[in-house]
Structures are given as C-alpha cells and as structure tokens.
Amino acid sequence: MGWWKDSATDAEKEYIKRYLHTNGKDIAGDFMRESFKSVSKTSIVMLQVMLDCLCMVYLNYIKLQTPHKQVQHERLRQYCCLVLQALLLICDVYKQAVKLAQGLTRS
C-alpha cells in the first residue's frame, strides 16, 4: 500500500500495528480483514488491496515450491495475470447483470 510505504509516519505505523494487533508485514491483508470484521452490511475494499493479498499468498507458496528467484517471479507474474483476467471477467458479468436488471425494471 502506497500510503503505508511512502508517507505514513513511524508513529502512525506503530499506532496502527498496535490497533490491529499485527507486525505490519501484511498490512494490506490486515486492513482488509479489519474491514470485513465490521458490523456493516457492506465492506468496500480496493481491488489493489485484494490483488496485493492474493499475490502475497501465492508468492509465499511458490517460495516454498521453487528455489530459483527468476522462476518465482515468472510464476508470480503468470498468477497475477490469471487473477486479473478472472476479475475482469467478473466485472464484465456484473455489468451485464446490471444492464439486464435495468431492462427488467423498465418494462
């Protein structure tokens, strides 16, 4: 997360780590988990945060499976491309569903 890496002060980082009971290594996942723990009916999480979490999980997995860094990076790149393609497909299906629902409500 850009804010965490680039502009959060040490005091802000320490406060957030204490509040979330974390070491801050997976801060994107920590923020996402905190959002999902809310009592609200809806939780909005940026797509970038979700992709960060997915990539971190997969990267940790391939580090265990593959000793060479070049192969790790290539597998991670392929995985992220597949995840992005799946998300784009989901967005396309959602747009079509919204159009269909709008058409049904107009009649």
DSSP file (Angstrom, degrees, kcal/mol; ACC not computed):
  #  RESIDUE AA STRUCTURE BP1 BP2  ACC     N-H-->O    O-->H-N    N-H-->O    O-->H-N    TCO  KAPPA ALPHA  PHI   PSI    X-CA   Y-CA   Z-CA
    1    1 A M     >        0   0    0      0, 0.0     4,-2.3     0, 0.0     5,-0.2   0.000 360.0 360.0 360.0 127.3    0.0    0.0    0.0
    2    2 A G  H  >> +     0   0    0      1,-0.2     4,-3.3     2,-0.2     5,-0.5   0.889 360.0  51.1 -57.6 -45.9    1.5    3.3   -1.1
    3    3 A W  I  >>S+     0   0    0      1,-0.2     5,-2.1     2,-0.2     4,-1.7   0.930 111.8  48.0 -60.3 -44.8    0.4    5.3    1.9
    4    4 A W  I  45S+     0   0    0      1,-0.2    -1,-0.2     3,-0.2    -2,-0.2   0.912 120.3  37.0 -62.2 -44.4    2.0    2.8    4.3
    5    5 A K  I  <5S+     0   0    0     -4,-2.3    -2,-0.2     1,-0.1    -1,-0.2   0.871 128.4  28.9 -77.1 -38.1    5.2    2.5    2.4
    6    6 A D  I  <5S+     0   0    0     -4,-3.3    -3,-0.2    -5,-0.2    -2,-0.2   0.858 130.3  10.1 -99.0 -39.0    5.7    6.1    1.3
    7    7 A S  I  <<S+     0   0    0     -4,-1.7     2,-0.2    -5,-0.5    -3,-0.2   0.569  83.2 111.5-129.0  -7.8    4.1    8.6    3.7
    8    8 A A      < -     0   0    0     -5,-2.1     2,-0.0    -4,-0.1    -4,-0.0  -0.507  63.7-127.8 -69.8 135.1    2.9    7.1    6.9
    9    9 A T     >  -     0   0    0     -2,-0.2     4,-2.5     1,-0.1     5,-0.2  -0.328  20.8-109.6 -76.2 164.8    5.0    8.3    9.8
   10   10 A D  H  > S+     0   0    0      1,-0.2     4,-2.5     2,-0.2     5,-0.2   0.878 121.1  53.4 -61.3 -37.4    6.6    5.8   12.3
   11   11 A A  H  > S+     0   0    0      2,-0.2     4,-2.3     1,-0.2    -1,-0.2   0.912 109.4  47.9 -64.8 -42.1    4.2    7.0   15.0
   12   12 A E  H  > S+     0   0    0      2,-0.2     4,-2.5     1,-0.2     5,-0.2   0.918 112.1  49.8 -64.1 -43.0    1.2    6.2   12.6
   13   13 A K  H  X S+     0   0    0     -4,-2.5     4,-2.6     1,-0.2    -2,-0.2   0.919 111.5  48.0 -62.5 -43.8    2.6    2.8   11.7
   14   14 A E  H  X S+     0   0    0     -4,-2.5     4,-2.2     2,-0.2    -1,-0.2   0.909 111.6  50.2 -64.1 -41.8    3.1    1.9   15.4
   15   15 A Y  H  X S+     0   0    0     -4,-2.3     4,-2.7     2,-0.2    -2,-0.2   0.937 113.2  45.7 -60.8 -47.4   -0.4    3.0   16.3
   16   16 A I  H  X S+     0   0    0     -4,-2.5     4,-2.8     1,-0.2    -2,-0.2   0.899 111.1  52.3 -65.3 -41.4   -2.0    1.0   13.5
   17   17 A K  H  X>S+     0   0    0     -4,-2.6     5,-2.2    -5,-0.2     4,-0.7   0.900 113.0  45.0 -62.1 -40.0    0.1   -2.1   14.3
   18   18 A R  H  <5S+     0   0    0     -4,-2.2     3,-0.5     3,-0.2    -2,-0.2   0.926 114.2  49.1 -67.4 -43.9   -1.0   -1.9   17.9
   19   19 A Y  H  <5S+     0   0    0     -4,-2.7    -2,-0.2     1,-0.2    -1,-0.2   0.895 118.8  37.9 -63.1 -41.4   -4.6   -1.3   17.0
   20   20 A L  H  <5S-     0   0    0     -4,-2.8    -1,-0.2    -5,-0.2    -2,-0.2   0.473 105.2-126.6 -90.3  -2.7   -4.7   -4.2   14.5
   21   21 A H  T  <5 +     0   0    0     -4,-0.7     2,-0.3    -3,-0.5    -3,-0.2   0.968  67.2 123.1  54.3  58.1   -2.5   -6.5   16.6
   22   22 A T  S   <S-     0   0    0     -5,-2.2    -1,-0.2    -6,-0.1    -2,-0.1  -0.903  71.7-128.1-141.5 165.9   -0.1   -7.1   13.7
   23   23 A N        -     0   0    0     -2,-0.3    -6,-0.1    -3,-0.1     4,-0.1   0.513  50.8-119.8 -93.9  -6.2    3.5   -6.8   12.9
   24   24 A G  S >  S+     0   0    0     -7,-0.1     3,-0.8     2,-0.1     4,-0.1   0.478  80.6 118.4  86.5   2.8    2.7   -4.8    9.7
   25   25 A K  T 3  S+     0   0    0      1,-0.3     3,-0.2     2,-0.1     2,-0.1   0.839  88.2  29.3 -72.5 -31.2    4.3   -7.3    7.2
   26   26 A D  T 3> S+     0   0    0      1,-0.1     4,-2.3     2,-0.1    -1,-0.3  -0.504  75.8 153.5-122.0  61.4    0.9   -7.9    5.5
   27   27 A I  H <>  +     0   0    0     -3,-0.8     4,-2.6     1,-0.2     5,-0.2   0.836  70.0  56.9 -64.9 -34.1   -0.7   -4.5    6.2
   28   28 A A  H  > S+     0   0    0      1,-0.2     4,-2.2     2,-0.2    -1,-0.2   0.944 110.9  43.9 -61.5 -46.1   -3.0   -4.8    3.1
   29   29 A G  H  > S+     0   0    0      2,-0.2     4,-2.9     1,-0.2    -2,-0.2   0.871 111.5  54.8 -64.7 -37.2   -4.4   -8.0    4.4
   30   30 A D  H  X S+     0   0    0     -4,-2.3     4,-2.1     2,-0.2    -2,-0.2   0.921 110.2  45.2 -62.5 -44.4   -4.7   -6.6    7.9
   31   31 A F  H  X S+     0   0    0     -4,-2.6     4,-2.1     2,-0.2    -2,-0.2   0.895 113.8  50.3 -65.9 -39.5   -6.7   -3.6    6.7
   32   32 A M  H  X S+     0   0    0     -4,-2.2     4,-2.2    -5,-0.2    -2,-0.2   0.934 110.7  48.3 -65.7 -45.8   -8.9   -5.9    4.6
   33   33 A R  H  X S+     0   0    0     -4,-2.9     4,-1.3     1,-0.2    -1,-0.2   0.908 111.1  51.3 -60.0 -41.6   -9.6   -8.3    7.5
   34   34 A E  H  < S+     0   0    0     -4,-2.1     4,-0.4     1,-0.2     3,-0.2   0.893 108.7  51.5 -63.4 -39.6  -10.4   -5.4    9.7
   35   35 A S  H >< S+     0   0    0     -4,-2.1     3,-1.1     1,-0.2    -1,-0.2   0.902 109.1  49.9 -63.3 -41.1  -12.9   -4.1    7.1
   36   36 A F  H 3< S+     0   0    0     -4,-2.2    -1,-0.2     1,-0.2    -2,-0.2   0.715 102.1  62.5 -73.0 -19.8  -14.6   -7.5    6.9
   37   37 A K  T 3< S+     0   0    0     -4,-1.3    -1,-0.2    -3,-0.2    -2,-0.2   0.577  80.9 113.6 -79.1  -8.5  -14.9   -7.7   10.7
   38   38 A S  S <  S-     0   0    0     -3,-1.1    -3,-0.0    -4,-0.4     5,-0.0  -0.203  73.2-130.5 -61.6 153.3  -17.2   -4.6   10.6
   39   39 A V  S    S+     0   0    0      3,-0.0    -1,-0.1     2,-0.0    -3,-0.1   0.494  74.2 112.3 -82.2  -3.5  -20.8   -4.9   11.6
   40   40 A S  S    S-     0   0    0      1,-0.1     3,-0.0     2,-0.1     0, 0.0  -0.252  75.4-126.3 -68.2 158.9  -21.8   -3.1    8.5
   41   41 A K  S    S+     0   0    0      1,-0.1     2,-0.4     0, 0.0    -1,-0.1   0.756  93.6  43.9 -75.3 -24.6  -23.7   -4.8    5.7
   42   42 A T        -     0   0    0      2,-0.0     2,-0.4     0, 0.0    -1,-0.1  -0.962  60.5-170.6-127.8 138.4  -21.2   -3.7    3.1
   43   43 A S        -     0   0    0     -2,-0.4     2,-0.6     2,-0.0    -7,-0.1  -0.990  10.9-156.6-127.0 123.7  -17.4   -3.6    3.1
   44   44 A I        +     0   0    0     -2,-0.4     2,-0.4    -9,-0.1    -2,-0.0  -0.881  14.2 178.2-105.1 123.1  -15.6   -1.9    0.3
   45   45 A V        -     0   0    0     -2,-0.6    -2,-0.0   -10,-0.0     5,-0.0  -0.981  32.7-112.7-124.3 133.0  -12.1   -3.0   -0.4
   46   46 A M    >>  -     0   0    0     -2,-0.4     4,-1.7     1,-0.1     3,-0.5  -0.349  21.4-127.0 -63.6 143.2   -9.9   -1.6   -3.2
   47   47 A L  H 3> S+     0   0    0      1,-0.2     4,-2.7     2,-0.2     5,-0.2   0.860 109.5  60.3 -58.3 -37.4   -9.1   -4.1   -5.9
   48   48 A Q  H 3> S+     0   0    0      1,-0.2     4,-2.4     2,-0.2    -1,-0.2   0.884 103.2  51.0 -59.4 -39.5   -5.4   -3.2   -5.4
   49   49 A V  H <> S+     0   0    0     -3,-0.5     4,-2.2     2,-0.2    -1,-0.2   0.918 110.4  48.6 -65.1 -43.7   -5.5   -4.4   -1.8
   50   50 A M  H  X S+     0   0    0     -4,-1.7     4,-2.5     1,-0.2    -2,-0.2   0.913 112.1  48.6 -63.6 -41.9   -7.2   -7.7   -2.8
   51   51 A L  H  X S+     0   0    0     -4,-2.7     4,-2.8     1,-0.2     5,-0.2   0.897 108.4  54.5 -65.3 -39.1   -4.6   -8.2   -5.5
   52   52 A D  H  X S+     0   0    0     -4,-2.4     4,-2.3    -5,-0.2    -1,-0.2   0.930 110.7  46.3 -57.4 -45.1   -1.8   -7.5   -3.1
   53   53 A C  H  X S+     0   0    0     -4,-2.2     4,-2.3     2,-0.2    -2,-0.2   0.930 112.9  48.4 -65.2 -45.7   -3.1  -10.1   -0.7
   54   54 A L  H  X S+     0   0    0     -4,-2.5     4,-2.4     1,-0.2    -1,-0.2   0.918 113.0  47.9 -60.6 -43.4   -3.5  -12.7   -3.4
   55   55 A C  H  X S+     0   0    0     -4,-2.8     4,-2.9     1,-0.2    -1,-0.2   0.883 110.1  52.4 -67.0 -38.1    0.0  -12.1   -4.7
   56   56 A M  H  X S+     0   0    0     -4,-2.3     4,-2.2    -5,-0.2    -1,-0.2   0.919 110.7  47.7 -63.7 -42.9    1.5  -12.3   -1.2
   57   57 A V  H  X S+     0   0    0     -4,-2.3     4,-1.8     2,-0.2    -2,-0.2   0.941 115.8  43.8 -62.6 -47.3   -0.2  -15.6   -0.6
   58   58 A Y  H  X S+     0   0    0     -4,-2.4     4,-2.9     1,-0.2     5,-0.2   0.897 111.2  54.3 -67.5 -39.0    0.9  -17.1   -3.9
   59   59 A L  H  X S+     0   0    0     -4,-2.9     4,-1.9     1,-0.2    -1,-0.2   0.914 108.4  49.2 -61.4 -42.4    4.4  -15.7   -3.6
   60   60 A N  H  X S+     0   0    0     -4,-2.2     4,-1.0    -5,-0.2    -1,-0.2   0.885 111.8  50.5 -62.6 -37.7    4.8  -17.3   -0.2
   61   61 A Y  H >X S+     0   0    0     -4,-1.8     4,-1.2     1,-0.2     3,-0.5   0.941 111.3  45.6 -65.3 -47.9    3.6  -20.6   -1.7
   62   62 A I  H 3X S+     0   0    0     -4,-2.9     4,-2.7     1,-0.2    -1,-0.2   0.779 103.9  63.4 -72.8 -22.8    6.0  -20.5   -4.7
   63   63 A K  H 3< S+     0   0    0     -4,-1.9    -1,-0.2    -5,-0.2    -2,-0.2   0.878 106.6  45.6 -63.2 -34.5    8.9  -19.6   -2.5
   64   64 A L  H << S+     0   0    0     -4,-1.0    -2,-0.2    -3,-0.5    -1,-0.2   0.809 120.3  39.6 -74.7 -29.5    8.4  -23.0   -0.8
   65   65 A Q  H  < S+     0   0    0     -4,-1.2    -2,-0.2     1,-0.2    -1,-0.2   0.726 115.7  46.4 -92.8 -24.4    8.0  -24.8   -4.1
   66   66 A T     <  -     0   0    0     -4,-2.7    -1,-0.2    -5,-0.1     6,-0.1  -0.971  53.5-167.8-131.0 120.7   10.7  -23.1   -6.3
   67   67 A P        +     0   0    0      0, 0.0     2,-0.4     0, 0.0    -1,-0.1   0.775  68.1  81.1 -78.2 -25.0   14.3  -22.4   -5.3
   68   68 A H     >  -     0   0    0      1,-0.1     4,-2.0     2,-0.0     3,-0.1  -0.700  67.1-148.8 -92.2 129.4   15.2  -20.1   -8.2
   69   69 A K  H  > S+     0   0    0     -2,-0.4     4,-2.7     1,-0.2     5,-0.2   0.865  96.2  56.5 -62.7 -38.8   14.1  -16.4   -8.0
   70   70 A Q  H  > S+     0   0    0      1,-0.2     4,-2.0     2,-0.2    -1,-0.2   0.915 109.9  45.6 -61.3 -42.3   13.7  -16.0  -11.8
   71   71 A V  H  > S+     0   0    0      2,-0.2     4,-2.5     1,-0.2    -1,-0.2   0.886 111.3  53.9 -66.9 -38.6   11.2  -18.9  -11.9
   72   72 A Q  H  X S+     0   0    0     -4,-2.0     4,-2.5     1,-0.2    -2,-0.2   0.936 109.7  47.1 -59.4 -47.3    9.4  -17.5   -8.8
   73   73 A H  H  X S+     0   0    0     -4,-2.7     4,-2.4     1,-0.2    -1,-0.2   0.888 112.3  49.6 -64.7 -39.4    9.0  -14.1  -10.5
   74   74 A E  H  X S+     0   0    0     -4,-2.0     4,-2.4    -5,-0.2    -1,-0.2   0.917 112.3  47.0 -66.6 -42.6    7.7  -15.6  -13.7
   75   75 A R  H  X S+     0   0    0     -4,-2.5     4,-2.5     2,-0.2    -2,-0.2   0.896 112.4  50.3 -66.0 -39.1    5.2  -17.8  -11.9
   76   76 A L  H  X S+     0   0    0     -4,-2.5     4,-2.8    -5,-0.2    -2,-0.2   0.919 110.2  50.1 -64.4 -42.4    4.0  -14.9   -9.8
   77   77 A R  H  X S+     0   0    0     -4,-2.4     4,-2.1     2,-0.2    -2,-0.2   0.925 112.1  47.5 -60.9 -45.2    3.6  -12.8  -13.0
   78   78 A Q  H  X S+     0   0    0     -4,-2.4     4,-2.1     2,-0.2    -1,-0.2   0.910 112.6  49.5 -62.3 -42.5    1.6  -15.6  -14.6
   79   79 A Y  H  X S+     0   0    0     -4,-2.5     4,-2.5     1,-0.2    -2,-0.2   0.931 110.2  49.4 -63.5 -46.3   -0.6  -16.0  -11.5
   80   80 A C  H  X S+     0   0    0     -4,-2.8     4,-2.4     1,-0.2    -1,-0.2   0.871 109.6  52.7 -63.1 -36.2   -1.3  -12.2  -11.2
   81   81 A C  H  X S+     0   0    0     -4,-2.1     4,-2.4    -5,-0.2    -1,-0.2   0.914 110.0  48.2 -64.2 -42.2   -2.3  -12.1  -14.9
   82   82 A L  H  X S+     0   0    0     -4,-2.1     4,-2.3     2,-0.2    -2,-0.2   0.910 111.8  49.3 -64.1 -42.3   -4.7  -15.0  -14.3
   83   83 A V  H  X S+     0   0    0     -4,-2.5     4,-2.5     2,-0.2    -2,-0.2   0.924 111.6  49.2 -62.9 -43.8   -6.2  -13.3  -11.3
   84   84 A L  H  X S+     0   0    0     -4,-2.4     4,-2.5     1,-0.2    -2,-0.2   0.907 110.1  50.8 -63.6 -41.8   -6.6  -10.1  -13.2
   85   85 A Q  H  X S+     0   0    0     -4,-2.4     4,-2.1     1,-0.2    -1,-0.2   0.913 110.8  49.4 -61.4 -42.0   -8.3  -11.8  -16.1
   86   86 A A  H  X S+     0   0    0     -4,-2.3     4,-2.3     2,-0.2    -2,-0.2   0.910 111.2  49.2 -63.5 -41.9  -10.7  -13.5  -13.7
   87   87 A L  H  X S+     0   0    0     -4,-2.5     4,-2.4     2,-0.2    -2,-0.2   0.894 109.7  51.2 -66.0 -39.2  -11.5  -10.2  -12.0
   88   88 A L  H  X S+     0   0    0     -4,-2.5     4,-2.2     2,-0.2    -1,-0.2   0.891 109.8  50.4 -64.0 -38.3  -12.1   -8.5  -15.4
   89   89 A L  H  X S+     0   0    0     -4,-2.1     4,-2.6     2,-0.2    -2,-0.2   0.917 109.5  50.6 -64.1 -43.6  -14.5  -11.4  -16.3
   90   90 A I  H  X S+     0   0    0     -4,-2.3     4,-2.4     1,-0.2    -2,-0.2   0.911 110.4  49.7 -60.2 -42.9  -16.3  -10.9  -13.0
   91   91 A C  H  X S+     0   0    0     -4,-2.4     4,-2.5     2,-0.2    -1,-0.2   0.896 110.5  50.4 -63.2 -40.3  -16.7   -7.2  -13.7
   92   92 A D  H  X S+     0   0    0     -4,-2.2     4,-2.2     2,-0.2    -2,-0.2   0.923 111.1  47.9 -64.5 -44.8  -18.0   -7.9  -17.2
   93   93 A V  H  X S+     0   0    0     -4,-2.6     4,-2.3     1,-0.2    -2,-0.2   0.904 111.4  51.8 -62.0 -41.1  -20.6  -10.4  -15.9
   94   94 A Y  H  X S+     0   0    0     -4,-2.4     4,-2.5     2,-0.2    -2,-0.2   0.929 108.7  50.1 -61.8 -45.3  -21.6   -7.8  -13.2
   95   95 A K  H  X S+     0   0    0     -4,-2.5     4,-2.3     1,-0.2    -1,-0.2   0.910 111.3  48.7 -60.0 -42.3  -22.1   -5.1  -15.9
   96   96 A Q  H  X S+     0   0    0     -4,-2.2     4,-2.4     1,-0.2    -1,-0.2   0.891 110.4  51.3 -65.2 -38.7  -24.2   -7.4  -18.0
   97   97 A A  H  X S+     0   0    0     -4,-2.3     4,-2.7     2,-0.2    -2,-0.2   0.895 109.5  50.2 -65.0 -40.1  -26.3   -8.3  -14.9
   98   98 A V  H  X S+     0   0    0     -4,-2.5     4,-2.6     2,-0.2    -2,-0.2   0.929 111.0  48.8 -64.1 -44.7  -26.9   -4.7  -14.1
   99   99 A K  H  X S+     0   0    0     -4,-2.3     4,-2.2     1,-0.2    -2,-0.2   0.915 112.4  48.8 -60.8 -42.7  -28.0   -3.9  -17.7
  100  100 A L  H  X S+     0   0    0     -4,-2.4     4,-2.0     1,-0.2    -2,-0.2   0.922 111.9  48.6 -63.2 -44.4  -30.3   -6.9  -17.6
  101  101 A A  H  X S+     0   0    0     -4,-2.7     4,-1.9     1,-0.2    -2,-0.2   0.888 110.7  50.9 -64.0 -39.0  -31.8   -5.8  -14.2
  102  102 A Q  H  X S+     0   0    0     -4,-2.6     4,-1.3     1,-0.2    -1,-0.2   0.898 109.6  51.0 -65.2 -39.3  -32.2   -2.3  -15.5
  103  103 A G  H  X S+     0   0    0     -4,-2.2     4,-0.9     1,-0.2    -2,-0.2   0.872 110.0  49.9 -64.3 -37.1  -34.1   -3.6  -18.6
  104  104 A L  H  < S+     0   0    0     -4,-2.0    -1,-0.2     1,-0.2     3,-0.2   0.856 109.5  50.2 -70.9 -35.2  -36.4   -5.7  -16.4
  105  105 A T  H  < S+     0   0    0     -4,-1.9    -1,-0.2     1,-0.2    -2,-0.2   0.743 105.9  57.2 -76.7 -22.1  -37.3   -2.8  -14.1
  106  106 A R  H  <        0   0    0     -4,-1.3    -1,-0.2     1,-0.2    -2,-0.2   0.782 360.0 360.0 -78.0 -27.3  -38.1   -0.5  -17.1
  107  107 A S     <        0   0    0     -4,-0.9    -1,-0.2    -3,-0.2    -2,-0.1   0.504 360.0 360.0 -79.4 360.0  -40.7   -2.9  -18.5
